[in-house]
């Protein structure tokens, strides 16, 4: 929205109305020692035209590099209609739909969002979204501890293949509530089943399974799900929603399916935008619905049998005394979830599948082209969706910096999060990367590694 400053007359009128002579009198309760005369390092004021020119110059300086970087945020094509519709005033400025009679449009959008997420994950009930994927996972862990009444354990088994960001955020949120995350080792890009078997009989509230994993590989979801349920643990599925147009839905994993699914919704029509804002999603089985945090919108009919929408459940600390609240999440990412709903509506199930198939095909083509270069090998034999780990014959950081200088974001350096993998890089190709893009990446990498493409 444009910034419209108050004129000096506006300010004078407002001060006269409240009965003070100047603005500083409004802050007399602040001790003088805590006040400052001004802010140093702030540039002089610019006009709107000057600001626009400055920001355009800075945007051009960023360039438009070819992006082969994933690791949790993905460069998908977003149809123009998505944000043209989402930024209409009816959506853009809508507030929390406390009054159902005045918020039917907003409520219907949330209801459609929930329905689509439930369909994608193969589970029963979705909430209205959460802040992001990492906090959604932390909330799923707390939900599992509350919901698993047959098991009083406060331990969650999490694979090392789970996103490092998700693990770090979850530890920060869960540690104060005495919930422990126990890490499961990996073997060739999948959860080490032998190590998991050694934990049989040790109580845990839930087992988390990320599929595709953070390293791009596909895990043994059926075996893991059945093992967890045999131990009396719930299953938390962490997944990329785009992949669900191609892969088995969490609700179909193993004999009885996962119990909770969550993840990052950014792939569904949300630009990468320097890291956000994004949104998290959470879906669960009907039996667990009263332990789900956030809002749930339901559809009903009035006395004249006309359909209507309303907030059905609001398990929030604003509405329930804190000791009985299921979560401290006080809102949802309404606008971002609206954009995701529009994106899914425009593409439909066939369009989502086409995107997923293209991502998978492009990444296979990318891996084939890059591993043809001496000094580049694929690290894991496990199948993958649209990311894969490659090992280089030299440190990754220097290679990625050199590629960046050529306008290519070559991937994610895994040395900090997975030092045991050596000089490894996580590469990704979405539907936006074509054969010419892949050929350019391969040619530049071959030059850097001193080989012929």
C-alpha positions in Angstrom: 0.0 0.0 0.0 1.3 3.6 -0.6 2.6 5.5 2.3 0.6 8.8 2.8 2.3 11.0 5.4 0.4 13.4 7.7 0.8 17.1 6.9 1.9 19.6 9.6 -1.7 20.8 9.9 -2.9 17.2 10.4 -0.4 16.8 13.2 -1.3 20.1 14.8 -5.0 19.3 14.7 -4.5 15.9 16.3 -2.3 17.4 19.1 -4.9 20.0 19.7 -7.7 17.4 20.0 -5.8 15.4 22.6 -4.8 18.5 24.5 -0.9 18.6 24.2 1.4 21.0 22.6 3.9 18.7 20.9 4.4 15.0 20.2 7.2 14.6 22.8 4.6 15.2 25.5 2.9 11.9 24.5 6.0 10.0 25.6 6.7 11.8 29.0 6.5 8.5 30.8 9.7 7.3 29.2 12.7 8.4 31.3 15.0 11.0 29.6 18.0 8.7 30.0 16.3 6.2 27.7 15.5 8.7 24.9 17.8 9.4 22.0 18.0 12.5 19.9 18.0 10.7 16.6 19.1 7.7 14.6 22.6 7.7 13.1 23.3 6.0 9.8 19.9 6.8 8.3 20.1 8.2 4.8 18.5 11.5 4.0 14.8 11.4 2.9 14.1 10.6 -0.7 11.1 11.3 -2.9 8.9 8.5 -4.2 10.5 8.7 -7.6 14.0 8.6 -6.1 13.1 5.6 -3.9 11.6 3.7 -6.9 14.8 4.3 -9.0 17.0 3.2 -6.1 15.1 0.0 -5.5 15.0 -0.9 -9.2 18.8 -0.4 -9.4 19.2 -2.7 -6.5 16.9 -5.3 -8.0 18.8 -5.3 -11.2 22.1 -5.8 -9.3 20.7 -9.1 -8.0 20.4 -10.3 -11.6 18.4 -13.3 -12.7 20.6 -16.3 -12.1 19.7 -19.8 -13.1 18.5 -21.5 -10.0 19.4 -25.1 -9.3 19.1 -24.5 -5.5 16.3 -26.2 -3.5 16.8 -27.3 0.1 13.3 -26.3 1.2 12.4 -23.4 -1.1 11.8 -24.0 -4.8 11.7 -22.0 -7.9 8.4 -22.9 -9.4 6.4 -21.0 -12.1 3.6 -19.0 -10.5 0.8 -18.1 -12.9 0.1 -14.4 -13.0 -3.5 -14.9 -12.1 -2.5 -16.3 -8.6 -1.3 -13.0 -7.1 -3.6 -10.8 -9.3 -6.5 -12.5 -7.5 -4.9 -12.9 -4.1 -4.1 -9.2 -3.9 -7.6 -8.0 -4.6 -8.9 -6.0 -1.7 -11.4 -8.7 -0.7 -8.5 -11.0 0.1 -5.6 -8.6 0.7 -7.2 -6.6 3.5 -9.5 -9.3 5.0 -9.1 -9.8 8.7 -9.8 -12.9 10.9 -13.3 -14.2 10.1 -14.7 -13.9 13.6 -18.1 -12.9 12.3 -19.1 -15.7 10.0 -22.1 -13.7 8.5 -19.7 -11.1 7.2 -16.8 -13.4 6.2 -18.3 -16.0 3.9 -15.8 -15.4 1.1 -12.8 -15.7 3.4 -14.2 -18.8 5.1 -15.0 -20.5 1.8 -11.4 -20.0 0.6 -10.0 -21.5 3.8 -12.5 -24.4 3.5 -11.4 -25.1 -0.1 -7.7 -24.9 1.0 -8.4 -27.5 3.7 -10.2 -29.7 1.3 -7.4 -29.6 -1.2 -4.7 -30.3 1.4 -6.7 -33.2 2.8 -7.0 -34.7 -0.7 -3.3 -34.3 -1.5 -2.2 -36.0 1.8 -4.9 -38.7 1.9 -5.9 -37.7 5.4 -9.2 -36.4 6.9 -8.9 -32.9 8.3 -6.7 -29.9 7.6 -6.3 -26.7 9.6 -6.3 -23.2 8.1 -2.4 -23.2 7.8 0.5 -22.3 10.2 3.4 -19.9 10.1 5.8 -22.1 8.1 6.9 -25.7 7.6 9.3 -25.7 10.6 6.8 -24.5 13.1 4.2 -26.8 11.7 6.5 -29.8 12.4 7.1 -28.6 15.9 3.4 -28.3 16.5 2.9 -31.8 15.0 5.4 -33.2 17.6 3.5 -31.5 20.4 0.2 -32.7 19.0 1.5 -36.3 18.8 2.6 -36.2 22.4 -0.8 -35.0 23.5 -2.7 -37.4 21.3 -0.9 -40.6 22.0 -2.8 -41.5 25.2 -1.6 -45.1 25.2 2.0 -44.0 25.3 3.2 -41.4 27.9 6.6 -41.0 26.3 7.8 -37.6 25.4 10.3 -38.8 22.9 10.0 -38.3 19.1 12.2 -40.3 16.7 13.4 -38.0 13.9 15.6 -39.1 10.9 18.9 -37.4 10.2 17.3 -37.0 6.8 14.8 -34.5 8.2 15.4 -30.8 7.3 18.1 -29.3 9.6 16.0 -26.2 9.8 13.0 -28.2 10.9 15.1 -30.0 13.5 16.6 -26.8 14.9 13.3 -25.0 15.2 11.6 -28.0 16.7 14.3 -28.4 19.4 14.0 -24.7 20.2 10.2 -25.0 20.7 10.1 -28.4 22.3 13.0 -28.3 24.7 11.0 -26.0 27.1 8.2 -28.5 27.1 10.5 -31.5 27.9 9.9 -33.2 24.5 13.1 -34.9 23.3 14.0 -35.4 19.7 16.0 -38.6 19.1 17.9 -38.7 15.8 17.9 -41.8 13.6 21.0 -42.4 11.5 20.9 -42.7 7.7 22.3 -45.3 5.3 22.7 -44.6 1.6 20.2 -41.7 1.6 17.5 -43.6 3.6 16.8 -44.2 7.3 19.0 -47.0 8.7 16.4 -49.7 9.3 18.9 -51.8 11.3 19.5 -48.9 13.7 15.8 -48.4 14.0 15.2 -52.0 14.8 17.6 -51.7 17.7 15.2 -49.2 19.3 12.3 -51.7 19.3 10.6 -51.7 22.7 11.9 -48.3 23.7 8.8 -46.0 24.2 8.3 -43.1 21.9 5.3 -40.9 21.2 5.9 -40.6 17.4 8.2 -41.3 14.5 8.8 -38.5 12.0 9.3 -39.5 8.4 10.3 -36.9 5.7 9.5 -38.0 2.2 11.1 -36.8 -0.1 13.9 -36.4 2.5 15.9 -33.2 2.8 18.6 -34.8 0.7 16.0 -35.5 -2.0 15.9 -39.3 -1.7 12.7 -41.3 -1.2 12.6 -43.2 2.1 11.1 -46.5 3.0 7.8 -45.0 4.1 5.8 -48.2 4.3 8.3 -50.1 6.5 8.9 -47.1 8.7 5.1 -46.5 9.2 4.4 -50.1 10.0 7.3 -50.3 12.4 6.2 -47.1 14.2 2.6 -48.3 14.6 3.8 -51.7 15.9 5.7 -49.8 18.6 2.5 -47.9 19.6 3.9 -44.7 18.2 2.1 -42.2 15.9 3.6 -41.3 12.5 4.3 -37.7 11.5 4.8 -37.3 7.8 6.8 -34.3 6.6 6.4 -33.9 2.9 6.6 -31.6 -0.1 3.1 -31.0 -1.4 4.2 -30.9 -5.1 5.6 -34.4 -4.8 2.2 -35.7 -3.6 0.8 -35.3 -7.1 3.2 -38.1 -8.1 4.1 -40.1 -5.0 2.0 -42.1 -2.5 0.0 -39.9 -0.1 0.9 -40.1 3.6 -2.6 -41.4 4.4 -1.7 -44.5 2.3 1.7 -45.3 3.8 2.0 -48.8 5.3 -1.0 -50.8 6.4 -2.9 -47.9 8.0 -1.2 -44.7 6.8 0.4 -41.8 8.7 -1.5 -40.1 11.5 -0.3 -36.5 10.9 1.1 -34.8 7.8 2.8 -31.4 7.7 5.3 -29.4 5.7 6.2 -26.2 3.9 3.6 -24.9 1.5 5.9 -22.6 -0.4 5.9 -24.8 -3.6 2.2 -24.1 -4.0 2.3 -20.7 -5.8 4.4 -18.8 -3.3 7.5 -16.9 -4.6 10.8 -17.5 -2.9 10.9 -13.8 -1.9 14.2 -13.9 -0.1 12.9 -16.4 2.4 9.3 -15.6 3.0 6.6 -15.2 4.1 5.7 -18.8 3.4 3.1 -21.0 5.2 3.0 -24.3 6.9 0.3 -26.9 6.5 -1.0 -29.6 8.8 -3.4 -32.4 8.2 -4.5 -35.3 10.4 -6.9 -38.2 11.0 -10.4 -37.4 12.3 -9.6 -39.1 15.6 -6.9 -36.5 16.4 -8.8 -33.4 15.3 -9.3 -32.0 18.8 -5.5 -32.0 19.3 -4.9 -30.0 16.1 -3.6 -26.4 16.6 -5.1 -23.4 14.8 -8.4 -22.9 13.1 -10.6 -25.3 11.2 -13.4 -24.0 8.9 -16.5 -26.2 8.3 -19.3 -26.2 5.9 -23.0 -26.3 7.0 -26.5 -25.3 5.9 -28.8 -22.7 7.3 -32.6 -23.1 8.1 -33.3 -22.6 4.4 -30.9 -25.4 3.4 -28.4 -22.9 1.9 -24.7 -23.7 2.3 -22.6 -21.6 4.6 -19.2 -21.6 6.2 -18.1 -21.0 9.8 -15.1 -21.5 12.2 -15.8 -25.0 13.5 -12.9 -25.5 15.8 -10.5 -22.9 17.2 -8.1 -24.6 19.5 -6.3 -21.4 20.4 -5.0 -19.7 23.5 -7.0 -16.6 22.7 -10.2 -18.5 23.1 -9.3 -21.0 25.8 -7.5 -20.5 29.1 -3.9 -21.2 28.6 -3.7 -24.4 30.6 -6.2 -26.0 28.2 -5.0 -24.5 24.9 -3.5 -26.9 22.4 -1.1 -24.3 21.0 0.1 -20.8 21.3 -0.3 -20.3 17.5 -2.7 -17.3 17.4 -3.2 -16.9 13.7 -2.6 -18.5 10.3 -1.0 -17.3 7.0 -4.4 -16.4 5.5 -3.2 -14.4 2.5 -0.4 -16.9 1.6 -2.8 -19.8 2.0 -5.3 -18.0 -0.3 -2.6 -17.8 -3.0 -1.9 -21.5 -2.6 -5.6 -22.3 -3.0 -5.8 -20.2 -6.2 -2.7 -21.9 -7.5 -4.1 -25.4 -6.8 -7.4 -24.4 -8.3 -5.8 -23.1 -11.5 -3.6 -26.1 -12.0 -6.0 -28.8 -10.9 -4.9 -32.4 -10.2 -3.7 -32.9 -13.8 -1.7 -29.7 -13.7 0.0 -30.5 -10.4 0.9 -33.9 -11.7 2.5 -32.4 -14.8 4.5 -30.0 -12.6 5.7 -33.0 -10.5 6.6 -35.1 -13.5 8.5 -32.3 -15.1 10.5 -31.7 -11.9 11.4 -35.3 -11.7 12.4 -35.6 -15.3 14.5 -32.4 -15.3 16.4 -33.4 -12.2 17.2 -36.8 -13.7 18.5 -35.0 -16.8 20.5 -32.7 -14.6 22.1 -35.5 -12.6 22.9 -37.4 -15.8 24.6 -34.3 -17.3 26.6 -33.4 -14.3 27.8 -36.9 -13.4 29.1 -37.2 -16.9 31.8 -34.7 -15.9 34.9 -36.2 -14.3 35.1 -35.4 -10.6 31.3 -35.5 -10.1 29.5 -38.5 -8.8 26.0 -39.2 -7.5 26.3 -40.1 -3.8 23.2 -42.2 -3.1 21.6 -45.1 -5.0 18.2 -44.4 -3.5 15.5 -43.0 -5.9 14.8 -39.3 -5.7 12.0 -36.8 -6.6 13.5 -33.5 -7.7 16.7 -33.1 -5.6 19.8 -35.3 -5.5 23.2 -35.2 -3.7 26.3 -35.0 -5.9 29.9 -35.4 -4.6 32.7 -33.3 -6.0 36.4 -33.9 -6.1 37.1 -30.6 -4.3 35.5 -28.2 -1.7 32.0 -27.2 -2.7 32.0 -23.6 -1.5 34.6 -22.4 -4.0 32.8 -24.2 -6.9 29.4 -22.6 -6.0 31.0 -19.2 -5.6 32.5 -19.5 -9.1 29.2 -20.7 -10.6 27.4 -17.8 -8.9 29.8 -15.4 -10.6 28.6 -16.9 -13.9 25.0 -16.3 -13.0 24.2 -19.9 -11.8 23.0 -20.9 -8.3 24.5 -24.3 -8.5 23.0 -25.9 -5.4 23.2 -26.2 -1.6 26.5 -26.8 0.2 25.9 -29.7 2.6 29.2 -29.4 4.5 27.8 -27.5 7.5 24.7 -29.7 8.0 26.1 -33.1 6.9 29.9 -33.0 7.2 30.0 -36.8 7.1 29.1 -36.6 3.4 32.4 -34.8 2.5 32.4 -32.4 -0.5 28.7 -32.8 -1.3 26.2 -30.5 -2.9 22.4 -30.8 -3.1 21.1 -29.9 -6.6 17.5 -29.3 -7.7 15.7 -28.8 -11.0 12.0 -27.7 -11.1 9.7 -27.5 -14.1 11.2 -24.0 -14.8 14.6 -25.5 -15.8 14.9 -26.6 -19.5 17.5 -28.5 -21.5 19.4 -25.3 -22.4 19.6 -24.4 -18.7 21.0 -27.8 -17.8 23.5 -27.7 -20.7 24.7 -24.3 -19.5 25.2 -25.5 -16.0 27.1 -28.6 -17.1 29.3 -26.6 -19.4 30.3 -24.1 -16.7 30.9 -26.8 -14.1 33.1 -28.7 -16.6 35.2 -25.6 -17.1 35.6 -25.1 -13.4 36.6 -28.7 -12.8 39.0 -28.6 -15.7 37.2 -31.1 -17.8 35.4 -31.1 -21.2 31.6 -31.1 -21.1 
